Amino acid sequence: MSIKPAPEEKGGPEYRLPPLIPGILIRRYKRFLADVELIDGRRVVAHCPNSGKMTACCETGRTVYLSRQDSPKRKLKYTWELIQMEGSLVGVNTLTPNRIVASSAAAGAVPELVGYRRVVREVKVGNNSRIDLLLTGDGRRDCYVEVKNCTLVEKGRACFPDAVTVRGQKHLAELQQLAASGNRSVMFFLIQRTDAATFRPADHIDPDYGKKLRMAAGGGVEILVYDVRIDLRSIRLNRPIPFVL
């Protein structure tokens, strides 16, 4: 992916959502499945592309929005993309943040990440592990960026994670090792909703993650937190959110 000039409009490039089908959430179960009643009364099973607990964004009776793909290779034709919560639409698809941050970095729309010529996704590091993005440029240190999807907001405060995440703790250790080797390392939290004023690690959910995030920050890992602008047509990077570790 080549670097492009920053767009004139505030925020990053649009991530265009597929056509969305509204429905009512009946239940989410087995982590990756959701029963949804469509507006025509049909009940369908949708794929839930989110392995987290989805605390405060999977309430029964909420309006949700699904995409549909008719590929014969897919067992489930519907994918759960958004949910309408009281304060904001929320993006639940954990693949979306990586796409948004990658395209925004490539467009020069993240001030902290400008000056690089290339953005490469899914880069192998260590033993059988990957970091979401690698930014490279002549005369600049390689910059590794791990992107996390944040959907939990409590009284205006975004928190991550929403469930204990051993994998997330591993990524922090890898970023810290990369920083110690002379690289730039960035932990990028993307809040896929619009109603957060601040961010902090969810110590009440995963205290080990909070502890390791603070250790990583002390070991040279940079922390970035942004929210999005989101509607039924698209999602884009919006603004930096202040955080407390």
Buried (B, 14 or more C-beta within 10 A) or exposed (E): BEBEEBBEEEBBBBBEBEEBBBBBBBEBEEEBBBBBBBEEEEEBBBBBBBEBBBBBBBEEEBBBBBBBEEEEEEEBBBBBBBBBBEEBBBBBBBEBBBBBBBBBBBBBBBEBBBEBEEBBBEBEBEEEEEBBBBBBBEEEBBBBBBBBBBBBBEEEBBBBBBBBBEEBBEBBBBBBBBBEEEBBBBBBBBBBBBBBEBBBBBBEBBEBBBBBBBBBBEBBBBBBBBBBBBEEEBBBBBEBBEBEB
